[in-house]
């Protein structure tokens, strides 16, 4: 939303280059107005009344600026010199469902800008600024339509990144292997729902889907493989938008009978990623383990 302002007028208002000025006599005494001001000195809960809400805006244009998602900046000018001098300013707001203006803050006369934060995104808001002078209260700034705040536009969802390394492939029997991987670095703006595992022999063209697991599971066992054959492995991540590019082993893993005393103790995803293995027959086990890093 751009910067805009409405300067309120009535029969008792005189418009000057600095905005409207009330030139009528007040209905009540100054003491009554001071008392009324005291009643309105408490700020509303939606306003930030710390020093960070006050800005120096001598060169700022009049009006209201919306700063997404839940903040507005009010800028105004002083009443014309020689006509009336503001003693202080009152910033007020109201919701369409409530006809009563709620005081936000009372500011010194040399402050002509204020930031209101943490506004309700579900509601529309009206704002106005009153100048208090020896002649009473004068409206120097008021919105002529409600301000509607909007949440930031949601980021468009897309497919997730491929699963991350390390990709660990371990032969666990003459017909099976275990596969472990890490979640994608970026989920595409939507949660990863699961993973698809596919294999193929290096000389073949077509990949064969052999397993699907739901997130957050990051491992699976592939069975019904052929002993003595080599297999490449691919892992895909998927979300509600689609399927990622694959994470793939660069070389095939041969299915042979593993030694009886081979075990995987732990898989780490630290930097650099690593796997902690317990191997007693390292010579025969060397061909059974493949760890792929980025």
N, C-alpha and C positions, 0 to 999 in steps of 0.2 A: 504494500500500500504506500502511496506517495505521501507527501506532506500536504496537509490541508487544514483549514481553520474556518471557524464561523465566529464572527464577532457579533454578539447579541446586541440588539437595539430595542429601544422602546421610546415613548414620548419624553422620558426623562434622561435619555442618553444623548451625548454629544460625541460624534465620531471625529477623531483626530488622527494624525498620521501614526500615532502610537496606539490607536485602538479606541474603543468607546469609553467615555467618561461619564459617570453619573453626576449631573449638575443639580439634581433636586435635593431638597432638604430631607433628612432621614425621618422616618416615621417615629423613631424612638430616640432616646438620649444616647450619647456616646457611651455612657456607663452601661446602659443596657446592651449595646453592641459588644462591649468588652466582655461583659458577662456571657453573652451568647458565644463569643469566640472561645472563651474558656471552656464552655461545654463541648466545643468541637475540637479541642486540642488533641484528643486521643486519635492516633492514626488507625486506619483499618488494617486488618491482619494481612491483606493481600499486597500491601505496599512495603517497599524497602525504604526505611527512613534513615539509613546510615548515610554517612557523608558521600558514599559512592553513588548515591542517587542524585546528587546535585552536580550540575555541570556548568561551566562558564560559557555562556552562549551569547555574548554581546553581538556577534555577527551571525547568529543562527536565525533562520526565517521563522516566522510565526507558524504554529500549527502542531500537528501530532504526527509522529513517525512511529510506525509499527516495526519492531525488531523481533522477527520470529524466534522462538515460537510463542513466547508468553510475556513480552515486554513492550511498553510504549514509552516514548519520550515526548514530553510536553514542552513547548517553547512559546514564550509570549514576551511582550514588551511592557514597559512601564506606562502609566497614564501620562498624558502630555504635560510637560513642565509648564508652570505658570497657571495651570487650571486646577490641578489637584495633585498631591504627592502621596504615593502609596506608602503606608506604614508597614504593611506586610501583605503576603499573599496566602490564600487558602486554596489548596488543590483538593478537588472533590471528585467522586465518581458515583455512579449508580448503575444498577442492572435494569433491564426492561421490565422485569417482574416487580420492581420496587420503585415507587414514585419518590422516595426520600433520597436526597443526596447524602452520601457518607463522606465525612472529612477524611482525607488521606494524610495531609501534613500541613503545617503552617510554616511559611518560610519568611526569612528576612526580606526587606524591600529590595536589596541589591541582587537577589537571586531570581532569575527569570527562566529557569529551566529545571525540569525534574524528571527522573526516570522511575517508572513504576514497574516492578517485576512480579513474577509468579502469579499472573492473572489466570483466571479460570478459562481454559481453552474451549469449554463447552458453552460459554455464555457470551453474549454481546455486552459491550460496555459503553457508557456515556461518560464524558469527562468535561470538567469546566474548571476555570481558575478565577477566583474572586480577588479583587484588590480591596484591602481595608484602608480607608483614609479617614480624615477628620469629617468627611461628609457621609460616611457610611460604607456600605459594601457595593462594589461595582464589578460586574462580570466583564473580564477582559479577554477571556477565551472560552468557547463552548463548542462542542461538537454538534453539527447539524444533522448527523445521522449516527447510529451506533457503530462502534468499532468491533468488527468481527475478527477474532484471532483464529489462525489456522495452524494446525500442527505441521511440522516439516513434511514435505511430500515423501512418502516412503520410497526407499531406494528400489528400483526395479530388480526383481529377483532374476537369477540366472543359474546356469548349471554350476555345480561345485567344481573346485580344482580337483585334480587327480589325488588319490590317496598319497600320503607322504612316505618317504623312506624312514627307517630301514624296512625293506621287504625281506622277510626271513622265510626260506624254504628249507624244510628238513624232511628227509626220507624217514618214515617211521615203520616201514614194513615192505615186503616184496610187492605190495599192490597199493600203497598209500603214501601220502606226504602231508605234513602240517605246514600251513602258510599263516604268517603273521604280518601285519602292516600297521601303519599309523594313520590317523584321521587327516583329511585334507587341511591345508593351512587356511583355506577360505571356503566357507560352505555355500557361497553364492547368494547370501542374503536370506536363505531359508534353511532350516535344520536338515542335516543329512539324515535320510531315512534308512539307508542300508547300503550294502555292498554286493557286487556281483563278481564272482570268481570264474575265470575261463582258462582253459589250457589248450595247447596244441603241440603236436610234434614238430620239430624244426623244419622238416621237409614238407609238411602239409600247409595248405592255404587257409582252411577254415578253422576258426576258433570254436571250441565247444564249451558252453556254459555248464559248469559242474556244481556250483554252489551259490546260494544266496543267503546272506545273513542280515539281520536287522541291526541298526545302530542301537547302542554304542559298541556292539561286538566287533572286535578287530582281529579275528582269527577264524580259521576253519580247517577241517581235515578233508582232503580229497581222496576218495577211495576208488576202487575198481580200475586202477591203472595197470599197465602191463609191465611185468618185470623185464629189465634189460632195455626198456625204451627211455628216451629222453623227452622231457616236457618243458615247454615254456609256460610261464604263468602270467596272467594279467588280472589286475584288480581294478574295478570301477566303483566309484561312489555315485549315489543318486539321491536327488531331492525331488520336491514336487514339480520342479521345472524340467528336469531331465537327467541324463547320465553323463558323467564326467569323461574326460579323456582317461586312458588307462595308465596305471603304473605297471611296468612290465619288467620281467627278468631279462637281462641282455643275452643270456645263454641258457641252454637247456640243463635241466637237472636229471640225472640218470637214476632210474628206479632199480636199486639193488638191495639185497638183504643187509640191513644194518647190523653192526656189532651189538651184542647183548648189553654192553655197558655204556652205551651212548645216551646222554640225557641233556636237556636244555634247562639250565638253572633259572635264567631270567633274561628278559629282553628289555633294554633301556632305550628311552627316546631322548636322552640327553644330547648335548652337542659336544663332540660328534656322537651320533647314535651308535650303540654297540650291543652285542649279545654276550651274556655270560654263559659259558658252556662247561659241562662236566664230561670230559672225554678220557677214557682209559686206553682205548685202542685207536689212537689217532691215525695210524697209517691206513687202516681200513675204513675209517670214518671220514677221511678228508673229502671224498667225493660225494658225500651224502648231505653236506651242508652248504647252502648258498645264501649269503647275505648281500643284498643290493642297497647301496647308498646313493644319495643324490649326487 
